[in-house]
Amino acid sequence: MNRLALDFHGFERDNAGMAPAPFRCDAVEDPDIALEIERDAASCGEAATIARYAQAIPALATLPISLDTAIECALRAIGGDPLVAAQRLIELHGDFADAILACALGLGIDRSEGGARADSMLAGSLLTQGALISGRWRVIEVVGRGATAEVARVRDEALSTPEAPVEAMVKRFDESLASEARAHALREMRALLAVPAGLAPRPLALHASESGSCILLTRFEPSRAASSTDDFARALDAVDELHRAGLAHGDLKPDHLRVRDDGSVFLIDFGCACAANGETVRADLARLASMSHDAARTWSERAGARIARAAATRRAARLVCAGIRLASPRLRRRAALRGLGATTVTCGILATGLSFGRWLSAPPRIATTSFGIVDALSKTGRLKEARMGPDGRITWLLLRMPELKTAPGVVFRKGESRFSSLTFTPDGGVVAVPHPEWVESLSRIDAQDQ
């Protein structure tokens, strides 16, 4: 425990010794108990602590009005900055952390003239076109109203210029909910801060008043509501990334899925956001499957959407995702192009392989230049010796060609024979023209032998 918490424990002990008799409460109903707490806090001043009332009321945690009253009295008893006082109380009463912080937000506006004026600006039905919130935010249009809040697009009069207006979205929670509205706004702000970048509007500020009013400000992005199976297929990617970050939206509907001009999708209204688990993830996917089914127009879109919706009833999350993607014409076209590309590449590889195989099985090509002839003969293993003149022409070749011994008209002496020309026919035959000098010398030798 840090020094601040130790000091505050001492503060509670000192005040406990100075406090009057322990708090007694005979009331039964939550509002009546809260009234008793307020009266006691007014009489005991700085001795008003959460521990004092929690000891006397064991069920304090289940009484929202009484709990908020006890927290507000303890915050006032500490004094100073409400948020600093809230941190001190949270160190002592961690189980009430959310309720303490929500109450501190309600006490956060200064009760001076300017603060009172800002408090009054937050109260009442402000979100009407042209209204000015807190002297800064001018309402351009009211986007929607729900059971607990209303949303409007506003312009920042302090930062905007005629050439470059600065716009934001304001979500105002009903002041009749009192601390419940502040707690709801606090939960939504925490969810927005935990969402991966690009999947939700950027949060700007959270303002609350003691009267119970609370407004949440986020950055405005031009967008439209999701309406087609392509939109919901893109939304599936955004929701999947949100689930991987550990969050589930909890209230998916077309108006809460916003499509930017570039086609990317982000989500709004995280008031029902919760931790991602098997059940909450399946609930989000089931809502997406239902929306995709309602948006389907062609038979192919309806086929994929039916698969997704049927899979949702069987709690098959992967099949739901596959059905939503199958219902998207954009993804089907992309899959078809990928298949065509893969087929083209495969055919090209096969054609190249066949051509290369033919090249390997083809007989050696006869070169037309002297160097090419020598190289080609060397590869056949027949060349024993080659001589070339200064002009680069072949003057002498010594070859191993035992098959010529059976060729017609070819005469060998001592294993050698000389030719003027040697041609191979396509059928593998040989046409040999003996060298004249070789023929003449053979004739002389034969004559001498006779």
C-alpha positions as a printed NumPy array, in Angstrom:
array([[   0.   ,    0.   ,    0.   ],
       [   1.422,    3.381,   -0.902],
       [   1.899,    6.393,    1.371],
       [  -1.261,    8.051,    0.092],
       [  -3.393,    5.089,    1.114],
       [  -1.686,    4.9  ,    4.523],
       [  -2.325,    8.581,    5.13 ],
       [  -5.942,    8.129,    4.215],
       [  -6.302,    5.134,    6.535],
       [  -4.977,    7.381,    9.281],
       [  -7.458,   10.023,    8.178],
       [ -10.315,    7.544,    8.586],
       [  -9.065,    6.352,   11.996],
       [  -8.616,    9.905,   13.281],
       [ -12.053,   10.887,   12.133],
       [ -13.545,    7.713,   13.501],
       [ -12.258,    8.735,   16.909],
       [ -13.756,   12.218,   16.558],
       [ -17.028,   11.024,   15.052],
       [ -20.213,   10.945,   17.036],
       [ -22.034,    7.709,   17.741],
       [ -21.917,    5.049,   15.012],
       [ -24.36 ,    5.491,   12.179],
       [ -27.729,    3.862,   12.742],
       [ -30.36 ,    3.446,   10.044],
       [ -33.862,    2.097,   10.51 ],
       [ -35.013,    2.839,    6.942],
       [ -35.734,   -0.032,    4.569],
       [ -36.194,    1.48 ,    1.095],
       [ -33.186,    2.58 ,   -0.953],
       [ -34.201,    6.284,   -1.274],
       [ -34.974,    6.5  ,    2.464],
       [ -31.594,    5.01 ,    3.35 ],
       [ -29.883,    7.502,    1.03 ],
       [ -31.683,   10.36 ,    2.809],
       [ -30.474,    9.084,    6.198],
       [ -26.912,    8.938,    4.866],
       [ -27.118,   12.559,    3.645],
       [ -28.397,   13.746,    7.019],
       [ -25.674,   11.884,    8.885],
       [ -22.956,   13.222,    6.563],
       [ -24.19 ,   16.778,    7.127],
       [ -23.861,   16.345,   10.888],
       [ -20.543,   14.481,   11.088],
       [ -18.667,   16.406,    8.372],
       [ -15.246,   14.938,    7.584],
       [ -16.093,   11.724,    9.441],
       [ -18.402,   10.707,    6.577],
       [ -16.649,    7.724,    4.99 ],
       [ -17.78 ,    4.797,    2.888],
       [ -16.61 ,    2.421,    5.621],
       [ -18.864,    4.154,    8.168],
       [ -21.984,    3.47 ,    6.118],
       [ -20.9  ,    0.039,    4.807],
       [ -20.564,   -1.213,    8.406],
       [ -24.067,   -0.102,    9.256],
       [ -25.64 ,   -1.251,    5.957],
       [ -24.279,   -4.697,    4.911],
       [ -26.315,   -4.626,    1.664],
       [ -24.975,   -1.196,    0.609],
       [ -23.451,   -2.614,   -2.604],
       [ -26.93 ,   -3.706,   -3.786],
       [ -28.54 ,   -0.298,   -3.142],
       [ -27.465,    1.969,   -6.05 ],
       [ -28.961,    5.217,   -4.706],
       [ -27.587,    4.725,   -1.204],
       [ -24.176,    3.663,   -2.533],
       [ -23.904,    6.759,   -4.751],
       [ -24.959,    8.958,   -1.866],
       [ -22.37 ,    7.425,    0.463],
       [ -19.648,    7.854,   -2.185],
       [ -20.564,   11.495,   -2.892],
       [ -20.59 ,   12.284,    0.836],
       [ -17.162,   10.666,    1.236],
       [ -15.791,   12.614,   -1.748],
       [ -17.069,   15.887,   -0.293],
       [ -15.59 ,   15.004,    3.09 ],
       [ -12.148,   14.548,    1.525],
       [ -12.511,   17.745,   -0.534],
       [ -10.191,   19.054,   -3.228],
       [ -10.132,   17.694,   -6.76 ],
       [ -12.903,   15.066,   -7.026],
       [ -10.827,   12.834,   -9.301],
       [  -7.885,   12.844,   -6.865],
       [ -10.257,   12.079,   -4.01 ],
       [ -11.764,    9.276,   -6.103],
       [  -8.366,    7.659,   -6.549],
       [  -7.852,    7.717,   -2.781],
       [ -11.219,    6.083,   -2.215],
       [ -10.586,    3.448,   -4.911],
       [  -7.425,    2.392,   -3.1  ],
       [  -9.532,    1.702,   -0.014],
       [ -12.66 ,    0.349,   -1.696],
       [ -11.588,   -1.314,   -4.957],
       [ -14.9  ,   -3.178,   -5.261],
       [ -16.688,    0.149,   -5.785],
       [ -14.123,    1.539,   -8.286],
       [ -16.544,    2.12 ,  -11.178],
       [ -19.205,    3.687,   -8.965],
       [ -16.636,    5.961,   -7.263],
       [ -15.223,    7.189,  -10.558],
       [ -18.707,    7.751,  -12.005],
       [ -19.668,    9.864,   -8.98 ],
       [ -16.413,   11.808,   -9.222],
       [ -17.253,   12.712,  -12.819],
       [ -20.502,   14.214,  -11.559],
       [ -18.605,   16.362,   -9.087],
       [ -15.915,   17.309,  -11.544],
       [ -17.402,   20.605,  -12.837],
       [ -16.545,   23.628,  -10.755],
       [ -19.542,   25.131,   -8.987],
       [ -18.374,   28.652,   -9.736],
       [ -20.41 ,   30.882,  -12.   ],
       [ -18.818,   29.423,  -15.128],
       [ -19.166,   25.901,  -13.809],
       [ -22.801,   26.398,  -12.895],
       [ -23.479,   27.806,  -16.345],
       [ -21.798,   24.773,  -17.966],
       [ -23.81 ,   22.474,  -15.71 ],
       [ -27.041,   24.111,  -16.847],
       [ -25.981,   23.771,  -20.454],
       [ -25.639,   20.032,  -20.024],
       [ -29.076,   19.738,  -18.457],
       [ -32.329,   19.625,  -20.337],
       [ -33.035,   18.644,  -23.937],
       [ -30.096,   20.35 ,  -25.65 ],
       [ -29.572,   18.302,  -28.768],
       [ -31.639,   20.36 ,  -31.148],
       [ -30.344,   21.828,  -34.378],
       [ -28.48 ,   25.086,  -33.759],
       [ -28.113,   24.598,  -29.981],
       [ -24.752,   25.469,  -28.386],
       [ -23.341,   22.983,  -25.863],
       [ -20.936,   24.25 ,  -23.182],
       [ -20.364,   27.406,  -25.178],
       [ -18.383,   25.528,  -27.805],
       [ -20.212,   22.748,  -29.647],
       [ -22.858,   23.869,  -32.173],
       [ -25.377,   21.154,  -33.088],
       [ -25.515,   20.633,  -36.874],
       [ -27.994,   17.76 ,  -36.933],
       [ -29.48 ,   15.23 ,  -34.549],
       [ -28.481,   11.775,  -35.766],
       [ -30.601,    9.604,  -33.502],
       [ -32.341,    9.17 ,  -30.165],
       [ -32.564,    6.059,  -28.025],
       [ -33.917,    4.978,  -24.672],
       [ -30.926,    6.259,  -22.707],
       [ -29.115,    8.706,  -24.982],
       [ -29.286,   10.907,  -28.055],
       [ -26.577,   11.539,  -30.648],
       [ -25.833,   14.625,  -32.728],
       [ -23.19 ,   15.904,  -35.119],
       [ -21.667,   19.145,  -33.871],
       [ -19.154,   21.76 ,  -34.995],
       [ -16.391,   23.008,  -32.724],
       [ -16.902,   26.785,  -32.757],
       [ -13.57 ,   27.347,  -30.99 ],
       [ -11.403,   25.565,  -33.568],
       [ -13.442,   25.758,  -36.777],
       [ -12.83 ,   28.219,  -39.587],
       [ -15.079,   28.858,  -42.608],
       [ -12.566,   27.007,  -44.791],
       [ -11.889,   24.121,  -42.372],
       [ -14.745,   23.225,  -40.034],
       [ -13.915,   20.877,  -37.152],
       [ -16.741,   18.449,  -36.463],
       [ -17.422,   15.847,  -33.783],
       [ -20.148,   13.513,  -32.581],
       [ -21.853,   14.15 ,  -29.24 ],
       [ -23.661,   11.423,  -27.333],
       [ -25.749,   12.859,  -24.494],
       [ -27.018,   10.504,  -21.796],
       [ -30.355,   11.205,  -20.129],
       [ -29.86 ,   13.069,  -16.85 ],
       [ -32.827,   11.228,  -15.347],
       [ -30.518,    8.193,  -15.062],
       [ -28.233,   10.218,  -12.75 ],
       [ -25.121,    8.248,  -11.784],
       [ -26.287,    5.357,  -13.973],
       [ -25.797,    7.6  ,  -17.007],
       [ -22.297,    8.529,  -15.861],
       [ -21.4  ,    4.882,  -15.282],
       [ -22.8  ,    3.971,  -18.71 ],
       [ -20.775,    6.744,  -20.36 ],
       [ -17.67 ,    5.673,  -18.457],
       [ -18.029,    2.057,  -19.643],
       [ -18.45 ,    3.194,  -23.237],
       [ -15.406,    5.474,  -23.035],
       [ -13.309,    2.611,  -21.673],
       [ -14.483,    0.353,  -24.492],
       [ -13.59 ,    2.98 ,  -27.12 ],
       [ -10.103,    3.307,  -25.665],
       [  -9.637,   -0.484,  -25.823],
       [ -10.816,   -0.892,  -29.444],
       [  -7.994,   -1.326,  -32.031],
       [  -7.243,    1.779,  -34.076],
       [  -9.522,    2.309,  -37.062],
       [ -12.38 ,    0.141,  -35.78 ],
       [ -14.168,    2.864,  -33.797],
       [ -14.434,    6.658,  -33.697],
       [ -11.575,    8.322,  -31.865],
       [ -12.751,    9.39 ,  -28.361],
       [ -12.144,   13.059,  -27.528],
       [ -13.657,   13.816,  -24.104],
       [ -16.175,   12.837,  -21.465],
       [ -18.076,   15.596,  -19.607],
       [ -20.413,   15.056,  -16.686],
       [ -22.376,   17.276,  -14.324],
       [ -23.613,   16.867,  -10.773],
       [ -27.191,   16.983,  -12.009],
       [ -26.648,   13.675,  -13.809],
       [ -26.11 ,   14.888,  -17.372],
       [ -23.232,   13.339,  -19.252],
       [ -21.906,   13.799,  -22.793],
       [ -19.384,   11.721,  -24.713],
       [ -17.457,   13.37 ,  -27.556],
       [ -15.892,   11.426,  -30.436],
       [ -14.288,   12.484,  -33.698],
       [ -16.608,   12.718,  -36.7  ],
       [ -15.872,   10.612,  -39.796],
       [ -17.931,   10.865,  -43.005],
       [ -19.632,    7.502,  -43.481],
       [ -22.87 ,    5.725,  -44.296],
       [ -24.747,    2.848,  -42.72 ],
       [ -23.993,   -0.672,  -43.961],
       [ -26.676,   -1.821,  -46.386],
       [ -25.383,   -4.537,  -48.756],
       [ -23.942,   -8.019,  -48.464],
       [ -20.58 ,   -6.565,  -49.532],
       [ -20.764,   -4.125,  -46.602],
       [ -21.518,   -6.884,  -44.123],
       [ -18.661,   -9.02 ,  -45.492],
       [ -16.306,   -6.094,  -44.849],
       [ -17.902,   -5.611,  -41.436],
       [ -17.12 ,   -9.239,  -40.668],
       [ -13.401,   -8.468,  -40.959],
       [ -13.763,   -5.513,  -38.569],
       [ -15.783,   -7.532,  -36.061],
       [ -13.296,  -10.397,  -36.262],
       [ -10.431,   -8.001,  -35.442],
       [ -12.473,   -6.61 ,  -32.547],
       [ -12.991,  -10.136,  -31.178],
       [  -9.26 ,  -10.868,  -31.43 ],
       [  -8.669,   -7.747,  -29.309],
       [ -10.842,   -9.267,  -26.582],
       [ -14.046,   -7.267,  -27.082],
       [ -17.523,   -8.077,  -28.366],
       [ -19.8  ,   -5.278,  -29.577],
       [ -23.053,   -6.679,  -28.204],
       [ -25.442,   -4.479,  -30.22 ],
       [ -24.662,   -4.877,  -33.917],
       [ -27.155,   -3.329,  -36.336],
       [ -26.803,   -1.606,  -39.743],
       [ -26.718,    1.883,  -38.177],
       [ -23.874,    0.813,  -35.892],
       [ -21.775,   -0.439,  -38.838],
       [ -20.403,    2.594,  -40.667],
       [ -18.812,    2.367,  -44.129],
       [ -16.145,    4.918,  -45.082],
       [ -15.653,    6.249,  -48.612],
       [ -12.789,    3.791,  -49.164],
       [ -15.045,    0.848,  -48.263],
       [ -13.532,    0.103,  -44.844],
       [ -15.927,   -0.412,  -41.937],
       [ -15.847,    0.901,  -38.373],
       [ -18.266,    0.404,  -35.489],
       [ -20.078,    2.894,  -33.263],
       [ -22.124,    2.793,  -30.046],
       [ -20.133,    0.583,  -27.687],
       [ -22.583,    1.007,  -24.82 ],
       [ -23.237,   -2.747,  -24.748],
       [ -19.619,   -3.793,  -25.324],
       [ -18.382,   -6.687,  -23.211],
       [ -15.545,   -9.171,  -23.024],
       [ -15.268,  -11.521,  -25.988],
       [ -16.01 ,  -15.143,  -25.214],
       [ -17.654,  -18.004,  -27.068],
       [ -21.177,  -16.824,  -26.346],
       [ -20.714,  -13.096,  -27.09 ],
       [ -18.725,  -13.805,  -30.266],
       [ -21.451,  -16.125,  -31.574],
       [ -24.077,  -13.484,  -30.755],
       [ -22.224,  -10.853,  -32.811],
       [ -21.828,  -13.258,  -35.747],
       [ -25.499,  -14.259,  -35.588],
       [ -26.544,  -10.608,  -35.881],
       [ -24.226,  -10.146,  -38.867],
       [ -25.665,  -13.259,  -40.546],
       [ -29.214,  -11.976,  -40.021],
       [ -28.361,   -8.552,  -41.471],
       [ -26.63 ,  -10.127,  -44.476],
       [ -29.712,  -12.289,  -45.1  ],
       [ -32.005,   -9.252,  -44.978],
       [ -29.76 ,   -7.375,  -47.444],
       [ -29.497,  -10.234,  -49.985],
       [ -31.042,   -9.431,  -53.376],
       [ -29.938,  -12.091,  -55.878],
       [ -30.242,  -15.868,  -55.603],
       [ -26.478,  -16.259,  -55.131],
       [ -26.457,  -13.731,  -52.29 ],
       [ -29.429,  -15.411,  -50.651],
       [ -27.759,  -18.831,  -50.897],
       [ -24.709,  -17.689,  -48.953],
       [ -26.81 ,  -15.734,  -46.447],
       [ -29.014,  -18.776,  -45.795],
       [ -25.922,  -20.855,  -45.057],
       [ -24.716,  -18.205,  -42.596],
       [ -28.052,  -17.908,  -40.827],
       [ -28.518,  -21.671,  -40.585],
       [ -24.99 ,  -22.046,  -39.229],
       [ -25.716,  -19.377,  -36.606],
       [ -28.575,  -21.437,  -35.212],
       [ -26.171,  -24.398,  -34.965],
       [ -23.522,  -22.21 ,  -33.283],
       [ -20.985,  -22.98 ,  -36.026],
       [ -18.974,  -19.752,  -36.043],
       [ -16.606,  -20.669,  -38.884],
       [ -19.449,  -21.68 ,  -41.175],
       [ -21.242,  -18.406,  -40.357],
       [ -18.187,  -16.461,  -41.526],
       [ -17.922,  -18.559,  -44.688],
       [ -21.61 ,  -17.992,  -45.507],
       [ -21.37 ,  -14.211,  -45.003],
       [ -18.366,  -14.069,  -47.338],
       [ -20.092,  -16.325,  -49.857],
       [ -23.045,  -13.914,  -49.974],
       [ -20.737,  -11.06 ,  -51.052],
       [ -20.517,  -10.598,  -54.869],
       [ -17.208,   -8.77 ,  -54.448],
       [ -15.592,  -11.693,  -52.645],
       [ -17.038,  -14.197,  -55.121],
       [ -15.533,  -12.236,  -58.016],
       [ -12.218,  -12.082,  -56.217],
       [ -12.299,  -15.849,  -55.608],
       [ -13.138,  -16.48 ,  -59.266],
       [ -10.245,  -14.291,  -60.428],
       [  -7.89 ,  -16.047,  -58.054],
       [  -9.046,  -19.412,  -59.386],
       [  -8.581,  -18.246,  -62.972],
       [  -5.128,  -16.931,  -62.157],
       [  -4.134,  -20.178,  -60.451],
       [  -5.4  ,  -22.185,  -63.448],
       [  -3.467,  -19.992,  -65.883],
       [  -0.266,  -20.362,  -63.892],
       [  -0.719,  -24.136,  -63.66 ],
       [  -1.281,  -24.447,  -67.409],
       [   1.769,  -22.304,  -68.067],
       [   3.916,  -24.49 ,  -65.85 ],
       [   2.659,  -27.636,  -67.55 ],
       [   3.278,  -26.182,  -71.032],
       [   6.777,  -25.106,  -70.036],
       [   7.5  ,  -28.533,  -68.612],
       [   6.343,  -30.275,  -71.778],
       [   8.411,  -27.959,  -73.973],
       [  11.479,  -28.452,  -71.804],
       [  10.985,  -32.198,  -71.872],
       [  10.83 ,  -32.169,  -75.673],
       [  13.99 ,  -30.084,  -75.794],
       [  15.775,  -32.549,  -73.55 ],
       [  14.651,  -35.553,  -75.568],
       [  15.471,  -33.962,  -78.963],
       [  18.743,  -35.049,  -80.698],
       [  21.653,  -32.621,  -80.464],
       [  21.305,  -29.672,  -82.806],
       [  23.891,  -29.523,  -85.603],
       [  25.691,  -26.212,  -85.38 ],
       [  26.348,  -24.122,  -88.47 ],
       [  29.547,  -22.471,  -87.357],
       [  32.939,  -24.092,  -86.917],
       [  33.082,  -23.502,  -83.18 ],
       [  29.491,  -24.698,  -82.847],
       [  30.331,  -27.909,  -84.746],
       [  33.275,  -28.647,  -82.488],
       [  31.19 ,  -27.99 ,  -79.379],
       [  28.313,  -30.141,  -80.63 ],
       [  30.646,  -33.034,  -81.517],
       [  32.332,  -32.772,  -78.114],
       [  28.985,  -33.216,  -76.381],
       [  28.309,  -36.396,  -78.351],
       [  31.554,  -37.983,  -77.128],
       [  32.678,  -38.743,  -80.703],
       [  35.327,  -36.042,  -81.102],
       [  38.907,  -37.16 ,  -80.526],
       [  40.763,  -34.283,  -82.191],
       [  39.991,  -31.129,  -84.171],
       [  42.159,  -28.689,  -86.108],
       [  41.181,  -25.25 ,  -87.294],
       [  42.869,  -22.9  ,  -89.716],
       [  43.666,  -19.181,  -89.237],
       [  40.366,  -18.274,  -90.835],
       [  38.462,  -20.267,  -88.2  ],
       [  37.455,  -23.058,  -90.546],
       [  37.864,  -26.716,  -89.593],
       [  40.737,  -28.392,  -91.422],
       [  40.866,  -31.699,  -89.581],
       [  38.534,  -33.782,  -87.419],
       [  39.304,  -37.097,  -85.774],
       [  36.08 ,  -38.838,  -84.759],
       [  35.035,  -42.061,  -83.104],
       [  32.351,  -43.473,  -85.394],
       [  32.453,  -47.268,  -85.333],
       [  28.995,  -47.471,  -86.92 ],
       [  30.5  ,  -46.215,  -90.217],
       [  32.166,  -49.594,  -90.636],
       [  28.833,  -50.979,  -91.817],
       [  27.918,  -47.994,  -93.998],
       [  27.89 ,  -48.752,  -97.755],
       [  30.848,  -47.465,  -99.737],
       [  32.97 ,  -46.724,  -96.689],
       [  36.408,  -48.289,  -96.612],
       [  38.476,  -48.482,  -93.438],
       [  42.166,  -49.213,  -93.293],
       [  43.865,  -49.65 ,  -89.965],
       [  40.697,  -48.416,  -88.3  ],
       [  40.649,  -45.094,  -90.186],
       [  38.805,  -43.594,  -93.116],
       [  38.841,  -40.174,  -94.78 ],
       [  35.828,  -38.288,  -96.206],
       [  35.194,  -35.135,  -98.13 ],
       [  31.77 ,  -34.869,  -96.531],
       [  29.647,  -36.697,  -93.997],
       [  25.853,  -36.239,  -93.755],
       [  23.327,  -37.768,  -91.387],
       [  19.891,  -38.405,  -92.81 ],
       [  16.662,  -37.896,  -90.774],
       [  16.146,  -41.65 ,  -90.515],
       [  19.572,  -42.078,  -88.887],
       [  21.433,  -43.171,  -91.998],
       [  24.818,  -41.895,  -93.133],
       [  25.862,  -40.561,  -96.541],
       [  29.666,  -40.471,  -96.815],
       [  31.75 ,  -39.101,  -99.702],
       [  35.322,  -40.478,  -99.493],
       [  38.181,  -38.009,  -99.828],
       [  39.722,  -38.199, -103.35 ],
       [  43.285,  -38.493, -102.096],
       [  42.234,  -41.249,  -99.693],
       [  40.532,  -43.139, -102.53 ],
       [  43.564,  -42.685, -104.816],
       [  46.007,  -43.835, -102.175],
       [  43.835,  -46.845, -101.402],
       [  43.782,  -47.712, -105.103],
       [  47.571,  -47.566, -105.242],
       [  47.888,  -49.705, -102.191],
       [  45.442,  -52.247, -103.588],
       [  47.296,  -52.294, -106.909],
       [  50.599,  -52.922, -105.184],
       [  49.045,  -55.727, -103.222],
       [  47.981,  -57.367, -106.426]])
